[in-house]
Amino acid sequence: MKKVNALKLVFIVLISICNYACIDRVTIPETDTTPPTFSFKIEGDGFSRTFTQDDNFSSMQLNLRVNKVYSFVFSGDDSGGLALLQWQLGGNDIIEFDDDFPSGEWTIRDISAFNRMIEWQGDRSNPYVGMVLTGRFVARSGGSGTFDTTDFGFFAMDFGGRSGTANQATGNLYVSIGDSPTELVEL
């Protein structure tokens, strides 16, 4: 069992290094009218799903099982340069990350007592096509028989070119945490 866990860890580290190393720098075009894209892949408790800007978030709810560990990959890209990538979510009492999360070029800040923002900001003088964040979290709730709710808000913005207006892509996923199985429910 320890050997399997060690191999999983090595595999995750290699994928993370490849993801970071494979992110290309780009030259910002004069104008950019194409919106950026984002994806959020979540796995755990027998569930796996990738959400993108093309999903109809208003018609779905993600149910997470309390005290279960979930891994995720959050990414965004734009061929003309990604300016900002954000994930807004509930506080640490609802979504609990490891103490050293996030790392690198990502920052986390409290918006209120119940919300926080994980974000990466691009640099116009050294633009990248995209960025990737990987990690794990534990879904928490107030106790047995109760459930908590939060939203996962996703936001990606490009530079809009050297002389254009920035384009953006957004999504807001309603999340419920309780004793029920992990599943995506259509509303």
PyMOL CGO cylinders between C-alpha atoms (Angstrom):
from pymol import cmd
from pymol.cgo import CYLINDER

trace = [
    CYLINDER, 0.00, 0.00, 0.00, 2.86, 2.39, 0.84, 0.3, 1, 1, 1, 1, 1, 1,
    CYLINDER, 2.86, 2.39, 0.84, 4.49, 1.62, -2.50, 0.3, 1, 1, 1, 1, 1, 1,
    CYLINDER, 4.49, 1.62, -2.50, 1.25, 2.48, -4.37, 0.3, 1, 1, 1, 1, 1, 1,
    CYLINDER, 1.25, 2.48, -4.37, 0.91, 5.79, -2.47, 0.3, 1, 1, 1, 1, 1, 1,
    CYLINDER, 0.91, 5.79, -2.47, 4.55, 6.64, -3.17, 0.3, 1, 1, 1, 1, 1, 1,
    CYLINDER, 4.55, 6.64, -3.17, 4.07, 5.93, -6.88, 0.3, 1, 1, 1, 1, 1, 1,
    CYLINDER, 4.07, 5.93, -6.88, 0.94, 8.12, -6.93, 0.3, 1, 1, 1, 1, 1, 1,
    CYLINDER, 0.94, 8.12, -6.93, 2.88, 10.95, -5.30, 0.3, 1, 1, 1, 1, 1, 1,
    CYLINDER, 2.88, 10.95, -5.30, 5.72, 10.66, -7.81, 0.3, 1, 1, 1, 1, 1, 1,
    CYLINDER, 5.72, 10.66, -7.81, 3.20, 10.65, -10.68, 0.3, 1, 1, 1, 1, 1, 1,
    CYLINDER, 3.20, 10.65, -10.68, 1.43, 13.78, -9.34, 0.3, 1, 1, 1, 1, 1, 1,
    CYLINDER, 1.43, 13.78, -9.34, 4.76, 15.59, -8.91, 0.3, 1, 1, 1, 1, 1, 1,
    CYLINDER, 4.76, 15.59, -8.91, 5.84, 14.71, -12.45, 0.3, 1, 1, 1, 1, 1, 1,
    CYLINDER, 5.84, 14.71, -12.45, 2.52, 15.90, -13.91, 0.3, 1, 1, 1, 1, 1, 1,
    CYLINDER, 2.52, 15.90, -13.91, 2.74, 19.15, -11.93, 0.3, 1, 1, 1, 1, 1, 1,
    CYLINDER, 2.74, 19.15, -11.93, 6.29, 19.78, -13.16, 0.3, 1, 1, 1, 1, 1, 1,
    CYLINDER, 6.29, 19.78, -13.16, 5.27, 19.03, -16.73, 0.3, 1, 1, 1, 1, 1, 1,
    CYLINDER, 5.27, 19.03, -16.73, 2.22, 21.29, -16.45, 0.3, 1, 1, 1, 1, 1, 1,
    CYLINDER, 2.22, 21.29, -16.45, 4.36, 24.14, -15.15, 0.3, 1, 1, 1, 1, 1, 1,
    CYLINDER, 4.36, 24.14, -15.15, 7.18, 23.56, -17.64, 0.3, 1, 1, 1, 1, 1, 1,
    CYLINDER, 7.18, 23.56, -17.64, 4.79, 23.18, -20.58, 0.3, 1, 1, 1, 1, 1, 1,
    CYLINDER, 4.79, 23.18, -20.58, 3.18, 26.58, -20.08, 0.3, 1, 1, 1, 1, 1, 1,
    CYLINDER, 3.18, 26.58, -20.08, 4.38, 28.77, -22.93, 0.3, 1, 1, 1, 1, 1, 1,
    CYLINDER, 4.38, 28.77, -22.93, 5.14, 32.43, -23.03, 0.3, 1, 1, 1, 1, 1, 1,
    CYLINDER, 5.14, 32.43, -23.03, 3.32, 34.37, -25.74, 0.3, 1, 1, 1, 1, 1, 1,
    CYLINDER, 3.32, 34.37, -25.74, 3.44, 37.65, -27.60, 0.3, 1, 1, 1, 1, 1, 1,
    CYLINDER, 3.44, 37.65, -27.60, 0.32, 39.71, -26.95, 0.3, 1, 1, 1, 1, 1, 1,
    CYLINDER, 0.32, 39.71, -26.95, -1.39, 40.49, -30.29, 0.3, 1, 1, 1, 1, 1, 1,
    CYLINDER, -1.39, 40.49, -30.29, -2.57, 43.97, -31.28, 0.3, 1, 1, 1, 1, 1, 1,
    CYLINDER, -2.57, 43.97, -31.28, -6.19, 43.00, -30.52, 0.3, 1, 1, 1, 1, 1, 1,
    CYLINDER, -6.19, 43.00, -30.52, -7.69, 39.87, -28.98, 0.3, 1, 1, 1, 1, 1, 1,
    CYLINDER, -7.69, 39.87, -28.98, -11.44, 39.34, -29.24, 0.3, 1, 1, 1, 1, 1, 1,
    CYLINDER, -11.44, 39.34, -29.24, -11.47, 35.65, -28.23, 0.3, 1, 1, 1, 1, 1, 1,
    CYLINDER, -11.47, 35.65, -28.23, -12.36, 35.02, -24.57, 0.3, 1, 1, 1, 1, 1, 1,
    CYLINDER, -12.36, 35.02, -24.57, -10.03, 32.88, -22.45, 0.3, 1, 1, 1, 1, 1, 1,
    CYLINDER, -10.03, 32.88, -22.45, -10.99, 29.40, -21.31, 0.3, 1, 1, 1, 1, 1, 1,
    CYLINDER, -10.99, 29.40, -21.31, -10.85, 27.71, -17.93, 0.3, 1, 1, 1, 1, 1, 1,
    CYLINDER, -10.85, 27.71, -17.93, -11.35, 24.21, -16.60, 0.3, 1, 1, 1, 1, 1, 1,
    CYLINDER, -11.35, 24.21, -16.60, -11.82, 22.78, -13.13, 0.3, 1, 1, 1, 1, 1, 1,
    CYLINDER, -11.82, 22.78, -13.13, -11.37, 19.04, -12.74, 0.3, 1, 1, 1, 1, 1, 1,
    CYLINDER, -11.37, 19.04, -12.74, -12.38, 17.46, -9.45, 0.3, 1, 1, 1, 1, 1, 1,
    CYLINDER, -12.38, 17.46, -9.45, -11.94, 13.82, -8.39, 0.3, 1, 1, 1, 1, 1, 1,
    CYLINDER, -11.94, 13.82, -8.39, -12.72, 11.94, -5.21, 0.3, 1, 1, 1, 1, 1, 1,
    CYLINDER, -12.72, 11.94, -5.21, -15.24, 9.68, -3.48, 0.3, 1, 1, 1, 1, 1, 1,
    CYLINDER, -15.24, 9.68, -3.48, -15.75, 7.81, -6.76, 0.3, 1, 1, 1, 1, 1, 1,
    CYLINDER, -15.75, 7.81, -6.76, -16.55, 11.01, -8.68, 0.3, 1, 1, 1, 1, 1, 1,
    CYLINDER, -16.55, 11.01, -8.68, -14.68, 12.67, -11.54, 0.3, 1, 1, 1, 1, 1, 1,
    CYLINDER, -14.68, 12.67, -11.54, -15.82, 15.65, -13.61, 0.3, 1, 1, 1, 1, 1, 1,
    CYLINDER, -15.82, 15.65, -13.61, -14.27, 18.54, -15.51, 0.3, 1, 1, 1, 1, 1, 1,
    CYLINDER, -14.27, 18.54, -15.51, -16.17, 21.82, -15.57, 0.3, 1, 1, 1, 1, 1, 1,
    CYLINDER, -16.17, 21.82, -15.57, -15.48, 24.51, -18.21, 0.3, 1, 1, 1, 1, 1, 1,
    CYLINDER, -15.48, 24.51, -18.21, -16.78, 27.93, -19.18, 0.3, 1, 1, 1, 1, 1, 1,
    CYLINDER, -16.78, 27.93, -19.18, -19.16, 26.16, -21.58, 0.3, 1, 1, 1, 1, 1, 1,
    CYLINDER, -19.16, 26.16, -21.58, -21.16, 24.45, -18.78, 0.3, 1, 1, 1, 1, 1, 1,
    CYLINDER, -21.16, 24.45, -18.78, -24.60, 25.72, -17.80, 0.3, 1, 1, 1, 1, 1, 1,
    CYLINDER, -24.60, 25.72, -17.80, -23.72, 26.32, -14.14, 0.3, 1, 1, 1, 1, 1, 1,
    CYLINDER, -23.72, 26.32, -14.14, -27.18, 27.67, -13.27, 0.3, 1, 1, 1, 1, 1, 1,
    CYLINDER, -27.18, 27.67, -13.27, -28.68, 24.22, -13.90, 0.3, 1, 1, 1, 1, 1, 1,
    CYLINDER, -28.68, 24.22, -13.90, -26.35, 22.15, -11.70, 0.3, 1, 1, 1, 1, 1, 1,
    CYLINDER, -26.35, 22.15, -11.70, -25.31, 21.55, -8.12, 0.3, 1, 1, 1, 1, 1, 1,
    CYLINDER, -25.31, 21.55, -8.12, -22.21, 19.66, -6.98, 0.3, 1, 1, 1, 1, 1, 1,
    CYLINDER, -22.21, 19.66, -6.98, -22.77, 17.57, -3.85, 0.3, 1, 1, 1, 1, 1, 1,
    CYLINDER, -22.77, 17.57, -3.85, -19.59, 16.76, -1.93, 0.3, 1, 1, 1, 1, 1, 1,
    CYLINDER, -19.59, 16.76, -1.93, -19.41, 14.20, 0.87, 0.3, 1, 1, 1, 1, 1, 1,
    CYLINDER, -19.41, 14.20, 0.87, -18.30, 15.58, 4.22, 0.3, 1, 1, 1, 1, 1, 1,
    CYLINDER, -18.30, 15.58, 4.22, -14.76, 14.66, 5.40, 0.3, 1, 1, 1, 1, 1, 1,
    CYLINDER, -14.76, 14.66, 5.40, -13.76, 13.25, 2.00, 0.3, 1, 1, 1, 1, 1, 1,
    CYLINDER, -13.76, 13.25, 2.00, -10.57, 14.26, 0.20, 0.3, 1, 1, 1, 1, 1, 1,
    CYLINDER, -10.57, 14.26, 0.20, -10.84, 15.67, -3.32, 0.3, 1, 1, 1, 1, 1, 1,
    CYLINDER, -10.84, 15.67, -3.32, -8.05, 16.39, -5.79, 0.3, 1, 1, 1, 1, 1, 1,
    CYLINDER, -8.05, 16.39, -5.79, -8.43, 19.14, -8.34, 0.3, 1, 1, 1, 1, 1, 1,
    CYLINDER, -8.43, 19.14, -8.34, -6.78, 20.74, -11.35, 0.3, 1, 1, 1, 1, 1, 1,
    CYLINDER, -6.78, 20.74, -11.35, -7.75, 24.35, -12.09, 0.3, 1, 1, 1, 1, 1, 1,
    CYLINDER, -7.75, 24.35, -12.09, -6.40, 25.90, -15.27, 0.3, 1, 1, 1, 1, 1, 1,
    CYLINDER, -6.40, 25.90, -15.27, -6.98, 28.75, -17.66, 0.3, 1, 1, 1, 1, 1, 1,
    CYLINDER, -6.98, 28.75, -17.66, -5.51, 29.76, -20.99, 0.3, 1, 1, 1, 1, 1, 1,
    CYLINDER, -5.51, 29.76, -20.99, -5.67, 32.29, -23.77, 0.3, 1, 1, 1, 1, 1, 1,
    CYLINDER, -5.67, 32.29, -23.77, -3.59, 32.26, -26.95, 0.3, 1, 1, 1, 1, 1, 1,
    CYLINDER, -3.59, 32.26, -26.95, -3.13, 36.04, -26.64, 0.3, 1, 1, 1, 1, 1, 1,
    CYLINDER, -3.13, 36.04, -26.64, -1.95, 35.88, -23.03, 0.3, 1, 1, 1, 1, 1, 1,
    CYLINDER, -1.95, 35.88, -23.03, -3.78, 35.17, -19.78, 0.3, 1, 1, 1, 1, 1, 1,
    CYLINDER, -3.78, 35.17, -19.78, -4.04, 38.19, -17.46, 0.3, 1, 1, 1, 1, 1, 1,
    CYLINDER, -4.04, 38.19, -17.46, -5.93, 36.78, -14.46, 0.3, 1, 1, 1, 1, 1, 1,
    CYLINDER, -5.93, 36.78, -14.46, -7.20, 33.43, -13.19, 0.3, 1, 1, 1, 1, 1, 1,
    CYLINDER, -7.20, 33.43, -13.19, -9.32, 33.26, -10.02, 0.3, 1, 1, 1, 1, 1, 1,
    CYLINDER, -9.32, 33.26, -10.02, -11.17, 30.68, -7.94, 0.3, 1, 1, 1, 1, 1, 1,
    CYLINDER, -11.17, 30.68, -7.94, -13.51, 32.08, -5.30, 0.3, 1, 1, 1, 1, 1, 1,
    CYLINDER, -13.51, 32.08, -5.30, -14.69, 29.61, -2.65, 0.3, 1, 1, 1, 1, 1, 1,
    CYLINDER, -14.69, 29.61, -2.65, -15.80, 29.20, 0.94, 0.3, 1, 1, 1, 1, 1, 1,
    CYLINDER, -15.80, 29.20, 0.94, -13.67, 29.58, 4.03, 0.3, 1, 1, 1, 1, 1, 1,
    CYLINDER, -13.67, 29.58, 4.03, -11.31, 27.00, 5.53, 0.3, 1, 1, 1, 1, 1, 1,
    CYLINDER, -11.31, 27.00, 5.53, -14.12, 25.66, 7.74, 0.3, 1, 1, 1, 1, 1, 1,
    CYLINDER, -14.12, 25.66, 7.74, -15.89, 24.47, 4.54, 0.3, 1, 1, 1, 1, 1, 1,
    CYLINDER, -15.89, 24.47, 4.54, -13.03, 23.72, 2.11, 0.3, 1, 1, 1, 1, 1, 1,
    CYLINDER, -13.03, 23.72, 2.11, -9.85, 22.82, 4.00, 0.3, 1, 1, 1, 1, 1, 1,
    CYLINDER, -9.85, 22.82, 4.00, -6.51, 22.86, 2.15, 0.3, 1, 1, 1, 1, 1, 1,
    CYLINDER, -6.51, 22.86, 2.15, -3.09, 21.83, 3.41, 0.3, 1, 1, 1, 1, 1, 1,
    CYLINDER, -3.09, 21.83, 3.41, -1.28, 24.56, 5.36, 0.3, 1, 1, 1, 1, 1, 1,
    CYLINDER, -1.28, 24.56, 5.36, 1.20, 25.24, 2.55, 0.3, 1, 1, 1, 1, 1, 1,
    CYLINDER, 1.20, 25.24, 2.55, -1.44, 25.85, -0.12, 0.3, 1, 1, 1, 1, 1, 1,
    CYLINDER, -1.44, 25.85, -0.12, -1.25, 27.56, -2.56, 0.3, 1, 1, 1, 1, 1, 1,
    CYLINDER, -1.25, 27.56, -2.56, 2.37, 27.87, -3.59, 0.3, 1, 1, 1, 1, 1, 1,
    CYLINDER, 2.37, 27.87, -3.59, 4.42, 29.51, -6.28, 0.3, 1, 1, 1, 1, 1, 1,
    CYLINDER, 4.42, 29.51, -6.28, 2.84, 32.36, -8.19, 0.3, 1, 1, 1, 1, 1, 1,
    CYLINDER, 2.84, 32.36, -8.19, -0.60, 31.79, -6.67, 0.3, 1, 1, 1, 1, 1, 1,
    CYLINDER, -0.60, 31.79, -6.67, -1.98, 33.84, -3.77, 0.3, 1, 1, 1, 1, 1, 1,
    CYLINDER, -1.98, 33.84, -3.77, -4.90, 33.31, -1.43, 0.3, 1, 1, 1, 1, 1, 1,
    CYLINDER, -4.90, 33.31, -1.43, -6.74, 36.07, 0.39, 0.3, 1, 1, 1, 1, 1, 1,
    CYLINDER, -6.74, 36.07, 0.39, -9.83, 36.39, 2.52, 0.3, 1, 1, 1, 1, 1, 1,
    CYLINDER, -9.83, 36.39, 2.52, -12.68, 38.33, 0.94, 0.3, 1, 1, 1, 1, 1, 1,
    CYLINDER, -12.68, 38.33, 0.94, -14.95, 37.97, 3.99, 0.3, 1, 1, 1, 1, 1, 1,
    CYLINDER, -14.95, 37.97, 3.99, -15.33, 35.65, 6.97, 0.3, 1, 1, 1, 1, 1, 1,
    CYLINDER, -15.33, 35.65, 6.97, -17.00, 33.14, 4.63, 0.3, 1, 1, 1, 1, 1, 1,
    CYLINDER, -17.00, 33.14, 4.63, -15.19, 33.63, 1.30, 0.3, 1, 1, 1, 1, 1, 1,
    CYLINDER, -15.19, 33.63, 1.30, -11.67, 33.61, -0.02, 0.3, 1, 1, 1, 1, 1, 1,
    CYLINDER, -11.67, 33.61, -0.02, -9.99, 34.01, -3.38, 0.3, 1, 1, 1, 1, 1, 1,
    CYLINDER, -9.99, 34.01, -3.38, -7.17, 31.98, -4.90, 0.3, 1, 1, 1, 1, 1, 1,
    CYLINDER, -7.17, 31.98, -4.90, -5.66, 33.85, -7.81, 0.3, 1, 1, 1, 1, 1, 1,
    CYLINDER, -5.66, 33.85, -7.81, -2.84, 34.13, -10.30, 0.3, 1, 1, 1, 1, 1, 1,
    CYLINDER, -2.84, 34.13, -10.30, -2.05, 37.42, -12.03, 0.3, 1, 1, 1, 1, 1, 1,
    CYLINDER, -2.05, 37.42, -12.03, -0.34, 37.56, -15.37, 0.3, 1, 1, 1, 1, 1, 1,
    CYLINDER, -0.34, 37.56, -15.37, 2.34, 40.05, -16.33, 0.3, 1, 1, 1, 1, 1, 1,
    CYLINDER, 2.34, 40.05, -16.33, 1.83, 42.04, -19.53, 0.3, 1, 1, 1, 1, 1, 1,
    CYLINDER, 1.83, 42.04, -19.53, 5.60, 42.40, -19.95, 0.3, 1, 1, 1, 1, 1, 1,
    CYLINDER, 5.60, 42.40, -19.95, 6.12, 38.62, -19.62, 0.3, 1, 1, 1, 1, 1, 1,
    CYLINDER, 6.12, 38.62, -19.62, 2.79, 37.02, -20.65, 0.3, 1, 1, 1, 1, 1, 1,
    CYLINDER, 2.79, 37.02, -20.65, 1.93, 33.33, -20.49, 0.3, 1, 1, 1, 1, 1, 1,
    CYLINDER, 1.93, 33.33, -20.49, -0.59, 31.37, -22.55, 0.3, 1, 1, 1, 1, 1, 1,
    CYLINDER, -0.59, 31.37, -22.55, -2.02, 29.91, -19.34, 0.3, 1, 1, 1, 1, 1, 1,
    CYLINDER, -2.02, 29.91, -19.34, -1.54, 28.68, -15.80, 0.3, 1, 1, 1, 1, 1, 1,
    CYLINDER, -1.54, 28.68, -15.80, -2.36, 25.51, -13.83, 0.3, 1, 1, 1, 1, 1, 1,
    CYLINDER, -2.36, 25.51, -13.83, -3.08, 24.95, -10.13, 0.3, 1, 1, 1, 1, 1, 1,
    CYLINDER, -3.08, 24.95, -10.13, -3.26, 21.46, -8.64, 0.3, 1, 1, 1, 1, 1, 1,
    CYLINDER, -3.26, 21.46, -8.64, -4.03, 20.38, -5.11, 0.3, 1, 1, 1, 1, 1, 1,
    CYLINDER, -4.03, 20.38, -5.11, -6.27, 18.56, -2.68, 0.3, 1, 1, 1, 1, 1, 1,
    CYLINDER, -6.27, 18.56, -2.68, -8.87, 19.63, -0.18, 0.3, 1, 1, 1, 1, 1, 1,
    CYLINDER, -8.87, 19.63, -0.18, -11.19, 18.11, 2.42, 0.3, 1, 1, 1, 1, 1, 1,
    CYLINDER, -11.19, 18.11, 2.42, -14.89, 19.02, 2.32, 0.3, 1, 1, 1, 1, 1, 1,
    CYLINDER, -14.89, 19.02, 2.32, -16.12, 20.01, 5.82, 0.3, 1, 1, 1, 1, 1, 1,
    CYLINDER, -16.12, 20.01, 5.82, -19.57, 20.51, 7.35, 0.3, 1, 1, 1, 1, 1, 1,
    CYLINDER, -19.57, 20.51, 7.35, -21.13, 21.59, 10.66, 0.3, 1, 1, 1, 1, 1, 1,
    CYLINDER, -21.13, 21.59, 10.66, -21.70, 18.04, 11.87, 0.3, 1, 1, 1, 1, 1, 1,
    CYLINDER, -21.70, 18.04, 11.87, -23.60, 14.83, 11.35, 0.3, 1, 1, 1, 1, 1, 1,
    CYLINDER, -23.60, 14.83, 11.35, -26.95, 15.27, 9.65, 0.3, 1, 1, 1, 1, 1, 1,
    CYLINDER, -26.95, 15.27, 9.65, -26.19, 18.86, 8.60, 0.3, 1, 1, 1, 1, 1, 1,
    CYLINDER, -26.19, 18.86, 8.60, -24.97, 20.32, 5.34, 0.3, 1, 1, 1, 1, 1, 1,
    CYLINDER, -24.97, 20.32, 5.34, -23.14, 23.45, 4.33, 0.3, 1, 1, 1, 1, 1, 1,
    CYLINDER, -23.14, 23.45, 4.33, -23.21, 25.29, 1.05, 0.3, 1, 1, 1, 1, 1, 1,
    CYLINDER, -23.21, 25.29, 1.05, -20.75, 27.42, -0.84, 0.3, 1, 1, 1, 1, 1, 1,
    CYLINDER, -20.75, 27.42, -0.84, -20.08, 28.49, -4.40, 0.3, 1, 1, 1, 1, 1, 1,
    CYLINDER, -20.08, 28.49, -4.40, -17.06, 27.81, -6.54, 0.3, 1, 1, 1, 1, 1, 1,
    CYLINDER, -17.06, 27.81, -6.54, -16.68, 30.95, -8.63, 0.3, 1, 1, 1, 1, 1, 1,
    CYLINDER, -16.68, 30.95, -8.63, -14.31, 30.71, -11.61, 0.3, 1, 1, 1, 1, 1, 1,
    CYLINDER, -14.31, 30.71, -11.61, -12.97, 33.72, -13.51, 0.3, 1, 1, 1, 1, 1, 1,
    CYLINDER, -12.97, 33.72, -13.51, -10.44, 34.01, -16.34, 0.3, 1, 1, 1, 1, 1, 1,
    CYLINDER, -10.44, 34.01, -16.34, -9.45, 37.23, -18.12, 0.3, 1, 1, 1, 1, 1, 1,
    CYLINDER, -9.45, 37.23, -18.12, -7.06, 37.97, -20.97, 0.3, 1, 1, 1, 1, 1, 1,
    CYLINDER, -7.06, 37.97, -20.97, -5.25, 41.20, -21.83, 0.3, 1, 1, 1, 1, 1, 1,
    CYLINDER, -5.25, 41.20, -21.83, -7.50, 41.98, -24.80, 0.3, 1, 1, 1, 1, 1, 1,
    CYLINDER, -7.50, 41.98, -24.80, -4.43, 42.55, -26.91, 0.3, 1, 1, 1, 1, 1, 1,
    CYLINDER, -4.43, 42.55, -26.91, -2.13, 45.58, -26.78, 0.3, 1, 1, 1, 1, 1, 1,
    CYLINDER, -2.13, 45.58, -26.78, -4.93, 47.99, -27.70, 0.3, 1, 1, 1, 1, 1, 1,
    CYLINDER, -4.93, 47.99, -27.70, -8.18, 46.11, -27.13, 0.3, 1, 1, 1, 1, 1, 1,
    CYLINDER, -8.18, 46.11, -27.13, -10.62, 45.48, -24.31, 0.3, 1, 1, 1, 1, 1, 1,
    CYLINDER, -10.62, 45.48, -24.31, -10.05, 42.50, -22.02, 0.3, 1, 1, 1, 1, 1, 1,
    CYLINDER, -10.05, 42.50, -22.02, -12.22, 39.41, -22.56, 0.3, 1, 1, 1, 1, 1, 1,
    CYLINDER, -12.22, 39.41, -22.56, -13.40, 37.18, -19.75, 0.3, 1, 1, 1, 1, 1, 1,
    CYLINDER, -13.40, 37.18, -19.75, -14.95, 33.81, -18.96, 0.3, 1, 1, 1, 1, 1, 1,
    CYLINDER, -14.95, 33.81, -18.96, -16.87, 33.07, -15.76, 0.3, 1, 1, 1, 1, 1, 1,
    CYLINDER, -16.87, 33.07, -15.76, -18.70, 30.28, -14.03, 0.3, 1, 1, 1, 1, 1, 1,
    CYLINDER, -18.70, 30.28, -14.03, -20.40, 29.93, -10.65, 0.3, 1, 1, 1, 1, 1, 1,
    CYLINDER, -20.40, 29.93, -10.65, -20.93, 26.38, -9.38, 0.3, 1, 1, 1, 1, 1, 1,
    CYLINDER, -20.93, 26.38, -9.38, -23.27, 25.82, -6.41, 0.3, 1, 1, 1, 1, 1, 1,
    CYLINDER, -23.27, 25.82, -6.41, -21.76, 23.32, -3.93, 0.3, 1, 1, 1, 1, 1, 1,
    CYLINDER, -21.76, 23.32, -3.93, -23.49, 21.45, -1.09, 0.3, 1, 1, 1, 1, 1, 1,
    CYLINDER, -23.49, 21.45, -1.09, -21.50, 19.49, 1.51, 0.3, 1, 1, 1, 1, 1, 1,
    CYLINDER, -21.50, 19.49, 1.51, -23.18, 16.82, 3.62, 0.3, 1, 1, 1, 1, 1, 1,
    CYLINDER, -23.18, 16.82, 3.62, -23.57, 13.09, 4.28, 0.3, 1, 1, 1, 1, 1, 1,
    CYLINDER, -23.57, 13.09, 4.28, -24.84, 12.32, 0.77, 0.3, 1, 1, 1, 1, 1, 1,
    CYLINDER, -24.84, 12.32, 0.77, -22.70, 10.75, -1.97, 0.3, 1, 1, 1, 1, 1, 1,
    CYLINDER, -22.70, 10.75, -1.97, -20.58, 12.92, -4.23, 0.3, 1, 1, 1, 1, 1, 1,
    CYLINDER, -20.58, 12.92, -4.23, -22.59, 13.62, -7.36, 0.3, 1, 1, 1, 1, 1, 1,
    CYLINDER, -22.59, 13.62, -7.36, -23.61, 16.28, -9.83, 0.3, 1, 1, 1, 1, 1, 1,
    CYLINDER, -23.61, 16.28, -9.83, -27.30, 17.08, -9.59, 0.3, 1, 1, 1, 1, 1, 1,
    CYLINDER, -27.30, 17.08, -9.59, -29.20, 18.74, -12.44, 0.3, 1, 1, 1, 1, 1, 1,
    CYLINDER, -29.20, 18.74, -12.44, -31.50, 21.50, -11.20, 0.3, 1, 1, 1, 1, 1, 1,
]
cmd.load_cgo(trace, "trace")
